[in-house]
Amino acid sequence: MTENVPVRCPACRREHAYTPPTYPCPCGAPVTPPVLRYGIPAQVHTRTWANSWVALRCESCGRREEWPQPELGCPCGALLWLPMDSARIDAAEAAASGPPSPAPAPAPEPAPAPRRPAFRPVTIRTARDAVLAAGQYLHWLGFRKVRAAESRPASGVDLRGPTVVARVDPTTSPTGLRAVETLWLNGLNESSVAVCFSLAGYTGEARIRADEVALPLFVLDLTGTPQPVNSAADDLVRIGV
């Protein structure tokens, strides 16, 4: 079981017990970000997609992946990023690299990056079809074990996986500011990537807020093919997970 880490909010001085999240490596082993015990958290004022991730190696297979930056939302309103234990990260990197070779050898040619296969859309005729199309698209992006809720909960989260939460708005009205903020907060609370899909697009306020918090926005057409509508969505499509 992951040990709790004491965290004191620098804004209100309230102390919290934080449990670092555990993510599944593709090899099946658990990966837990090594949060520095008694480290000083940083208050987040500007959140971007690029700085919301941390690179970690799996201690079991040595695979290096990007995982969500550990963070904590204080009831006072402050969003805190928790410092990493750099000594443990360096030790994992050293173990993965192995002992130095006695003589330098020419580096092999890098293997070409695997190309993602073409996405196969699902024609949208019903609201359930929209959720299915969005779920398949998240799987295509690299998210695993994404499941749809039986019925929309109060949180508004229609799709959920170990590292992602998503809202799918199949209505004919543009998705508004409140829906985007609620989804973003769900992502923060679960240390997951939040992604929004809409059939009718987004209000201006919703798009501005999504850009501020780097929340990916997609528009679904009736063929079931999501199209990115902001830079966070472009980055997600380009990089994947």
VODREN-251150 format. One record per residue (C-alpha): residue number from 1; residue in three letters; x, y, z. Coordinates in nm, 3 decimals, decimal comma, padded with zeros to 5 digits. Each point is the difference from the previous one (the first is absolute). Example, Ala and Ser with C-alpha at 12.3 -4.5 7.8 and 13.67 -1.06 7.14 Angstrom:
<sites>
- nr  rest  x  y  z
- 1  Ala  01,230  -00,450  00,780
- 2  Ser  00,137  00,344  -00,066
</sites>
This chain:
<sites>
- nr  rest  x  y  z
- 1  Met  00,000  00,000  00,000
- 2  Thr  00,128  00,346  -00,088
- 3  Glu  00,103  00,199  00,308
- 4  Asn  -00,167  00,336  00,068
- 5  Val  00,218  00,308  -00,038
- 6  Pro  -00,059  00,306  00,224
- 7  Val  -00,057  00,317  -00,204
- 8  Arg  -00,037  00,352  00,137
- 9  Cys  -00,175  00,255  -00,222
- 10  Pro  00,224  00,308  -00,038
- 11  Ala  -00,306  00,222  -00,044
- 12  Cys  -00,208  -00,085  00,310
- 13  Arg  00,250  -00,217  00,196
- 14  Arg  -00,254  -00,282  00,025
- 15  Glu  00,157  -00,346  00,017
- 16  His  -00,125  -00,290  -00,211
- 17  Ala  00,079  -00,371  -00,025
- 18  Tyr  00,065  -00,069  -00,369
- 19  Thr  00,002  -00,349  -00,149
- 20  Pro  00,203  -00,012  -00,324
- 21  Pro  -00,197  -00,161  -00,284
- 22  Thr  00,108  -00,331  -00,154
- 23  Tyr  -00,015  -00,054  -00,377
- 24  Pro  00,022  -00,326  -00,198
- 25  Cys  00,311  -00,042  -00,215
- 26  Pro  -00,063  -00,179  -00,333
- 27  Cys  00,200  -00,290  00,148
- 28  Gly  -00,263  -00,031  00,275
- 29  Ala  00,212  00,127  00,289
- 30  Pro  -00,116  00,298  00,211
- 31  Val  00,177  00,336  -00,040
- 32  Thr  -00,026  00,251  00,285
- 33  Pro  00,150  00,352  -00,030
- 34  Pro  00,265  00,037  00,275
- 35  Val  -00,133  00,306  00,185
- 36  Leu  00,263  00,158  00,225
- 37  Arg  -00,100  -00,041  00,363
- 38  Tyr  -00,011  00,336  00,182
- 39  Gly  00,076  00,178  -00,327
- 40  Ile  -00,137  00,349  -00,059
- 41  Pro  -00,286  00,000  -00,254
- 42  Ala  -00,023  00,265  -00,270
- 43  Gln  -00,324  00,194  -00,045
- 44  Val  -00,116  -00,015  -00,362
- 45  His  -00,113  00,328  -00,154
- 46  Thr  00,025  -00,093  -00,368
- 47  Arg  -00,070  -00,356  -00,110
- 48  Thr  00,123  -00,124  -00,337
- 49  Trp  -00,014  -00,336  -00,173
- 50  Ala  00,380  -00,028  -00,024
- 51  Asn  00,071  00,047  00,371
- 52  Ser  -00,282  -00,227  00,119
- 53  Trp  00,207  -00,317  -00,055
- 54  Val  00,303  -00,165  00,158
- 55  Ala  00,227  -00,262  -00,159
- 56  Leu  00,046  -00,316  00,211
- 57  Arg  00,154  -00,342  -00,056
- 58  Cys  -00,172  -00,322  00,097
- 59  Glu  00,212  -00,177  00,262
- 60  Ser  -00,112  -00,335  -00,140
- 61  Cys  00,068  00,031  -00,375
- 62  Gly  00,195  00,328  -00,025
- 63  Arg  -00,250  00,154  -00,243
- 64  Arg  -00,006  00,382  00,011
- 65  Glu  -00,344  00,161  -00,028
- 66  Glu  -00,167  00,338  00,060
- 67  Trp  -00,244  00,001  00,294
- 68  Pro  -00,214  00,279  00,153
- 69  Gln  00,189  00,241  00,226
- 70  Pro  -00,110  -00,072  00,361
- 71  Glu  -00,220  00,283  00,120
- 72  Leu  -00,237  00,086  00,282
- 73  Gly  -00,293  00,241  00,010
- 74  Cys  -00,023  00,173  00,338
- 75  Pro  -00,348  00,103  00,127
- 76  Cys  00,132  00,357  00,018
- 77  Gly  00,006  00,000  -00,381
- 78  Ala  00,373  -00,045  -00,055
- 79  Leu  00,121  -00,264  -00,246
- 80  Leu  00,328  -00,155  00,113
- 81  Trp  00,261  -00,193  -00,194
- 82  Leu  00,193  -00,240  00,222
- 83  Pro  00,380  -00,023  -00,028
- 84  Met  00,155  -00,321  -00,129
- 85  Asp  00,272  -00,197  00,182
- 86  Ser  00,277  00,061  -00,253
- 87  Ala  00,234  -00,249  00,172
- 88  Arg  -00,245  -00,286  -00,060
- 89  Ile  -00,059  00,111  -00,361
- 90  Asp  00,377  00,018  -00,065
- 91  Ala  00,048  -00,344  00,155
- 92  Ala  -00,266  -00,146  -00,231
- 93  Glu  00,167  00,163  -00,302
- 94  Ala  00,340  -00,136  00,104
- 95  Ala  -00,139  -00,350  00,049
- 96  Ala  -00,162  00,011  -00,345
- 97  Ser  00,320  00,114  -00,171
- 98  Gly  00,208  -00,277  00,160
- 99  Pro  00,378  00,000  00,057
- 100  Pro  00,216  00,196  -00,247
- 101  Ser  00,147  -00,204  -00,284
- 102  Pro  00,381  -00,038  -00,008
- 103  Ala  00,026  00,162  -00,340
- 104  Pro  -00,237  00,237  -00,176
- 105  Ala  -00,197  -00,155  -00,281
- 106  Pro  -00,172  00,183  -00,281
- 107  Ala  -00,361  00,072  00,081
- 108  Pro  -00,245  -00,207  -00,204
- 109  Glu  -00,234  00,171  -00,235
- 110  Pro  -00,317  00,096  00,189
- 111  Ala  -00,300  -00,210  -00,086
- 112  Pro  -00,276  00,190  -00,176
- 113  Ala  -00,279  00,111  00,229
- 114  Pro  -00,300  -00,232  -00,024
- 115  Arg  -00,276  00,151  -00,211
- 116  Arg  -00,347  00,007  00,143
- 117  Pro  -00,247  -00,184  -00,223
- 118  Ala  -00,279  00,197  -00,161
- 119  Phe  -00,294  00,067  00,231
- 120  Arg  -00,318  -00,186  -00,093
- 121  Pro  -00,298  00,224  00,081
- 122  Val  -00,341  -00,109  00,123
- 123  Thr  -00,300  00,161  -00,171
- 124  Ile  -00,195  00,205  00,255
- 125  Arg  -00,376  -00,046  -00,001
- 126  Thr  -00,070  00,009  00,374
- 127  Ala  00,153  00,151  00,313
- 128  Arg  00,137  -00,343  00,087
- 129  Asp  00,175  -00,014  -00,338
- 130  Ala  00,176  00,329  00,086
- 131  Val  00,131  -00,146  00,327
- 132  Leu  00,115  -00,315  -00,182
- 133  Ala  00,181  00,205  -00,267
- 134  Ala  00,176  00,211  00,263
- 135  Gly  00,101  -00,309  00,197
- 136  Gln  00,150  -00,165  -00,307
- 137  Tyr  00,185  00,321  -00,082
- 138  Leu  00,153  00,015  00,350
- 139  His  00,113  -00,360  -00,042
- 140  Trp  00,152  00,095  -00,336
- 141  Leu  00,191  00,283  00,172
- 142  Gly  00,154  -00,253  00,237
- 143  Phe  -00,224  00,004  00,307
- 144  Arg  -00,079  -00,348  00,129
- 145  Lys  -00,297  -00,158  00,180
- 146  Val  -00,233  00,289  -00,087
- 147  Arg  -00,356  -00,080  00,102
- 148  Ala  -00,330  00,179  -00,043
- 149  Ala  -00,230  00,077  00,292
- 150  Glu  -00,335  -00,179  -00,002
- 151  Ser  -00,170  00,337  00,041
- 152  Arg  00,148  00,348  00,032
- 153  Pro  00,097  00,062  00,365
- 154  Ala  -00,028  00,337  00,171
- 155  Ser  00,368  00,061  -00,080
- 156  Gly  -00,081  00,003  -00,374
- 157  Val  00,277  -00,252  -00,072
- 158  Asp  -00,115  -00,237  -00,275
- 159  Leu  00,325  -00,190  -00,057
- 160  Arg  00,260  -00,101  00,253
- 161  Gly  00,332  -00,183  -00,006
- 162  Pro  00,297  -00,037  00,236
- 163  Thr  00,156  00,323  -00,135
- 164  Val  -00,285  00,181  -00,176
- 165  Val  -00,347  00,144  00,058
- 166  Ala  -00,215  00,129  -00,285
- 167  Arg  -00,330  00,176  -00,059
- 168  Val  -00,204  -00,058  -00,317
- 169  Asp  -00,264  00,262  -00,079
- 170  Pro  -00,239  -00,134  -00,267
- 171  Thr  -00,245  00,291  00,021
- 172  Thr  -00,066  00,262  -00,268
- 173  Ser  00,114  00,287  00,225
- 174  Pro  00,366  00,103  00,032
- 175  Thr  00,175  -00,135  00,308
- 176  Gly  00,033  00,276  00,259
- 177  Leu  00,246  00,130  00,255
- 178  Arg  -00,145  -00,191  00,297
- 179  Ala  00,031  -00,336  -00,176
- 180  Val  00,364  00,066  -00,086
- 181  Glu  00,091  00,114  00,351
- 182  Thr  -00,179  -00,296  00,162
- 183  Leu  00,184  -00,245  -00,223
- 184  Trp  00,333  00,169  00,068
- 185  Leu  -00,057  -00,023  00,377
- 186  Asn  -00,085  -00,369  -00,032
- 187  Gly  00,330  -00,050  -00,178
- 188  Leu  00,187  00,181  00,278
- 189  Asn  -00,171  -00,200  00,275
- 190  Glu  00,086  -00,330  -00,168
- 191  Ser  00,347  00,101  -00,129
- 192  Ser  -00,123  -00,087  -00,348
- 193  Val  00,001  00,163  -00,342
- 194  Ala  -00,337  00,169  -00,065
- 195  Val  -00,129  00,000  -00,360
- 196  Cys  -00,323  00,151  -00,134
- 197  Phe  -00,200  -00,101  -00,310
- 198  Ser  -00,295  00,196  -00,139
- 199  Leu  -00,230  -00,034  -00,300
- 200  Ala  -00,097  00,367  -00,009
- 201  Gly  00,332  00,164  00,087
- 202  Tyr  00,075  00,232  00,293
- 203  Thr  -00,092  00,345  00,123
- 204  Gly  00,268  00,269  -00,011
- 205  Glu  00,033  -00,004  00,380
- 206  Ala  00,043  -00,377  00,002
- 207  Arg  00,278  00,014  -00,260
- 208  Ile  00,184  00,277  00,184
- 209  Arg  -00,014  -00,192  00,328
- 210  Ala  00,111  -00,324  -00,167
- 211  Asp  00,299  00,182  -00,150
- 212  Glu  00,090  00,143  00,343
- 213  Val  00,008  -00,345  00,163
- 214  Ala  00,129  -00,190  -00,308
- 215  Leu  -00,308  -00,222  -00,022
- 216  Pro  -00,031  -00,172  -00,341
- 217  Leu  -00,322  00,079  -00,188
- 218  Phe  -00,130  -00,209  -00,290
- 219  Val  -00,303  00,040  -00,226
- 220  Leu  -00,176  -00,314  -00,124
- 221  Asp  -00,162  -00,007  -00,340
- 222  Leu  -00,271  -00,249  -00,092
- 223  Thr  00,255  -00,232  -00,159
- 224  Gly  00,146  -00,046  00,350
- 225  Thr  00,336  00,160  -00,076
- 226  Pro  00,119  00,236  00,277
- 227  Gln  00,174  00,320  -00,113
- 228  Pro  00,228  00,198  00,237
- 229  Val  -00,109  00,359  00,059
- 230  Asn  00,278  00,132  00,226
- 231  Ser  00,376  -00,037  00,038
- 232  Ala  -00,030  -00,242  00,294
- 233  Ala  -00,200  -00,235  -00,220
- 234  Asp  00,253  00,039  -00,284
- 235  Asp  00,280  -00,095  00,241
- 236  Leu  -00,191  -00,304  00,123
- 237  Val  -00,055  -00,124  -00,356
- 238  Arg  00,363  00,067  -00,095
- 239  Ile  00,163  -00,154  00,306
- 240  Gly  -00,260  -00,251  00,123
- 241  Val  00,051  -00,174  00,333
</sites>
